[in-house]
């Protein structure tokens, strides 16, 4: 299993304008490796703001991810939270999939230290609310979000995992604390990369090993939260009837943690069209903050 060693220093800082606030690129050195992150700082000055990490998929980077979610960036300005877009080591994350061929996995890059030091950075420089730190992750970034939920559950308020299932036992390489968390999972039933029913994950770079089904991924978190009954079911409005997709929402509420699945019927390894999943994730987080 992977061990965690951390060292950090600020490496450099670049700022630019984007919308109503500034975009800043900075980095930390973790165990001798420089790790970059880009974030949108709202123009309005406010303490105790929420902090939202938005994680790119395998092969992407933080700047690309920021460009793909303009509505979330705009919301961060209007609603005074800081959206942060980190970049994985060589554009990949060291998540819990043992079979990942990524250099981040092979070198056992210290992701937990990276995220903890980013949180400390934003506490120090921007006085964010330490109790309102959230994560949204897509595909490989979703696997990174799972890793943070399993290994650092007390460091984050909630998670949104998009098009990713948990690795199966033969492919699992994390020390899970097995604590309940607030989590939203969004998966498509026709996803050929992250199979809804479980199976092997194949990308251009090779096999990332097997994952369990979406139902088992959901059950893992529901069981930890202590839910024994069936989840409630709601069908979301079908705002794009021509895309061949509909969304069923399965929710566990009533106990300390909220566990929810958006099952995208007909969805592939992509975002649903009927909702902006990043804004939906932010609204999921806001609902938790208002409880």
C-alpha positions in Angstrom: 0.0 0.0 0.0 1.1 3.5 -0.6 2.7 5.7 2.0 2.4 9.5 2.4 5.4 11.8 2.8 4.9 15.5 2.2 7.1 18.6 1.8 5.9 21.9 0.3 7.0 25.3 -0.9 5.4 27.9 -3.1 7.1 27.7 -6.5 5.7 30.5 -8.7 2.6 32.5 -9.3 1.0 33.9 -12.5 -2.2 35.9 -12.6 -4.6 36.9 -15.4 -8.2 38.1 -15.7 -11.2 35.9 -16.5 -14.7 37.1 -16.2 -15.3 39.1 -13.1 -12.3 37.9 -11.1 -8.6 36.9 -11.5 -7.2 33.6 -12.6 -4.0 32.7 -10.8 -1.7 29.8 -11.5 0.6 28.7 -8.7 2.4 25.6 -7.6 3.6 23.7 -4.6 6.6 21.4 -4.3 5.5 18.0 -2.8 8.3 15.6 -2.0 10.5 17.2 -4.6 7.9 17.3 -7.3 6.4 20.6 -8.5 2.6 20.5 -8.7 0.6 23.2 -10.5 -2.9 24.5 -9.9 -5.0 27.2 -11.4 -7.9 29.0 -9.6 -10.5 31.6 -10.0 -10.4 34.2 -7.2 -13.8 36.1 -7.0 -13.5 39.8 -7.3 -15.4 40.5 -4.1 -13.4 40.3 -0.9 -14.9 37.8 1.5 -13.6 35.6 4.3 -14.8 32.0 5.0 -15.5 31.3 1.4 -16.1 27.7 0.3 -13.3 26.0 -1.7 -14.1 23.7 -4.6 -11.5 21.5 -6.3 -12.4 20.6 -9.9 -10.4 17.6 -11.2 -9.7 16.8 -14.9 -9.8 13.4 -16.5 -6.8 11.3 -17.5 -4.6 13.1 -19.9 -6.1 16.5 -19.2 -4.9 19.5 -17.2 -6.3 22.1 -14.9 -6.3 25.0 -17.4 -8.3 22.9 -19.9 -10.7 21.9 -17.2 -11.3 25.5 -16.3 -12.1 26.4 -19.9 -14.7 23.6 -20.0 -16.8 24.8 -17.1 -17.4 28.5 -17.7 -20.8 28.4 -15.9 -19.1 27.1 -12.7 -16.4 29.8 -13.0 -19.1 32.4 -13.4 -21.0 31.0 -10.4 -17.8 31.2 -8.3 -17.7 35.0 -8.9 -21.4 35.5 -8.2 -21.6 33.2 -5.1 -18.1 33.9 -3.6 -16.5 30.5 -3.6 -13.0 29.7 -4.9 -12.8 27.1 -7.8 -9.5 25.4 -8.0 -8.3 23.4 -11.0 -5.2 21.3 -10.1 -3.2 19.4 -12.7 -2.2 15.8 -12.2 1.4 14.7 -12.5 2.2 14.4 -16.2 -1.6 15.0 -16.6 -2.6 11.9 -14.7 -3.6 11.2 -11.1 -2.2 8.7 -8.7 -5.5 7.3 -7.6 -6.5 3.9 -6.2 -6.3 1.8 -9.3 -3.4 -0.5 -8.9 -3.2 -1.3 -12.6 -3.0 2.3 -13.8 0.0 2.6 -16.2 0.3 6.4 -15.5 3.7 7.7 -14.2 1.8 9.2 -11.3 0.9 5.8 -10.1 4.2 4.1 -11.0 6.1 6.8 -9.0 3.5 6.8 -6.2 3.1 10.5 -6.4 1.8 11.9 -3.0 -1.6 13.2 -3.9 -2.9 13.4 -0.3 -0.1 15.7 0.6 -0.8 17.8 -2.5 -4.4 18.4 -1.6 -3.8 19.0 2.0 -1.2 21.6 1.2 -3.4 23.2 -1.3 -6.1 23.5 1.4 -3.5 25.0 3.7 -2.5 27.4 1.0 -6.0 28.7 0.5 -6.6 28.9 4.3 -3.5 31.1 4.6 -3.9 33.3 1.6 -7.7 33.5 1.2 -9.2 32.5 4.6 -11.4 29.9 3.1 -13.8 28.0 5.3 -12.0 24.8 6.3 -15.3 23.0 6.9 -16.6 23.8 3.3 -14.0 22.1 1.1 -15.5 20.1 -1.8 -14.3 18.0 -4.8 -15.7 17.5 -8.3 -13.9 15.0 -10.4 -14.5 13.6 -13.9 -13.3 10.1 -15.1 -9.7 9.8 -13.8 -10.4 12.9 -11.7 -13.5 11.0 -10.4 -11.1 8.2 -9.3 -9.0 10.8 -7.6 -12.1 12.2 -5.8 -12.9 8.6 -4.7 -9.3 8.3 -3.3 -9.7 11.5 -1.3 -13.1 10.4 0.0 -11.6 7.0 1.1 -8.3 8.2 2.5 -9.0 11.7 3.7 -12.7 11.7 4.5 -12.5 14.2 7.4 -10.7 16.8 5.2 -13.6 17.4 2.8 -17.3 18.2 3.2 -18.5 16.5 0.0 -17.7 14.9 -3.3 -19.1 14.8 -6.8 -17.8 11.9 -8.9 -18.6 11.9 -12.6 -18.3 8.8 -14.9 -16.2 6.7 -12.5 -16.8 3.5 -10.5 -14.7 2.3 -7.6 -11.9 -0.1 -8.5 -12.6 -3.8 -7.7 -10.6 -5.6 -5.0 -8.0 -7.0 -7.4 -7.3 -3.4 -8.6 -7.5 -1.6 -5.3 -4.4 0.1 -3.9 -5.4 2.5 -1.2 -5.8 2.3 2.6 -9.5 3.3 3.0 -10.7 4.7 6.3 -14.2 3.4 5.6 -15.9 6.5 6.9 -19.2 7.9 5.5 -19.1 11.0 3.2 -21.5 13.2 1.4 -21.3 12.0 -2.2 -23.0 12.5 -5.6 -22.2 9.9 -8.4 -23.1 10.5 -12.0 -22.7 7.6 -14.5 -24.0 6.7 -17.9 -25.5 3.3 -18.6 -23.9 3.0 -22.0 -20.4 4.1 -21.0 -17.9 2.0 -22.8 -14.8 3.3 -20.9 -16.2 3.2 -17.3 -18.7 0.2 -17.7 -21.9 0.9 -15.7 -22.1 -2.8 -14.8 -18.4 -3.0 -14.0 -15.5 -4.5 -15.8 -12.2 -3.4 -17.3 -11.3 0.2 -18.0 -9.4 0.7 -21.3 -7.9 4.0 -22.5 -5.5 4.7 -25.3 -2.6 4.4 -22.8 -3.7 0.9 -21.9 -5.7 -1.0 -19.2 -6.5 0.7 -15.9 -7.8 -2.5 -14.4 -11.3 -3.5 -13.4 -13.9 -1.5 -11.6 -17.1 -2.6 -9.8 -20.5 -1.7 -11.0 -22.2 1.7 -10.4 -24.7 0.0 -8.1 -21.9 -1.5 -6.0 -20.1 1.9 -5.9 -23.3 3.5 -4.7 -23.9 0.8 -2.1 -20.4 1.1 -0.7 -21.1 4.7 0.3 -24.7 4.1 1.3 -23.7 1.2 3.6 -21.0 3.3 5.3 -23.6 6.0 5.9 -25.8 3.5 7.6 -28.7 3.4 5.0 -30.6 0.1 5.0 -33.7 1.0 3.0 -34.0 1.6 -0.8 -33.2 5.0 -2.1 -35.9 7.4 -3.2 -36.3 7.7 -7.0 -37.0 10.9 -9.0 -36.9 11.4 -12.8 -35.3 14.7 -13.7 -36.9 16.8 -16.5 -35.9 15.7 -20.0 -34.8 19.1 -21.3 -33.1 17.6 -24.4 -35.5 15.0 -25.8 -33.4 14.5 -28.9 -30.2 13.3 -27.2 -31.5 9.8 -26.2 -30.7 10.3 -22.6 -32.8 10.6 -19.4 -31.7 10.9 -15.8 -32.9 9.0 -12.8 -32.0 10.4 -9.4 -31.6 7.9 -6.6 -31.2 9.6 -3.2 -30.4 8.4 0.3 -31.3 11.2 2.8 -32.2 11.3 6.5 -29.0 10.3 8.1 -25.9 12.4 8.7 -24.5 12.0 5.2 -26.3 12.4 1.8 -25.6 9.7 -0.9 -27.0 10.3 -4.4 -26.7 8.7 -7.8 -27.6 10.3 -11.1 -28.2 7.4 -13.4 -28.0 8.7 -17.0 -30.0 6.2 -19.1 -28.4 6.1 -22.5 -25.4 8.1 -21.3 -21.9 7.4 -22.4 -18.5 8.5 -21.1 -19.6 12.1 -21.2 -21.6 14.8 -19.4 -25.4 14.6 -19.4 -27.1 17.2 -21.6 -30.2 17.9 -19.4 -28.2 19.5 -16.7 -24.8 21.2 -16.2 -23.4 18.6 -14.0 -20.8 21.0 -12.4 -23.5 23.5 -11.5 -25.6 20.7 -10.3 -22.7 19.5 -8.1 -22.3 23.0 -6.7 -26.1 23.1 -5.9 -25.7 19.7 -4.2 -22.9 21.1 -2.1 -25.0 24.3 -1.3 -27.9 22.1 -0.1 -25.5 20.4 2.3 -24.1 23.7 3.6 -27.7 24.9 4.4 -28.6 21.8 6.4 
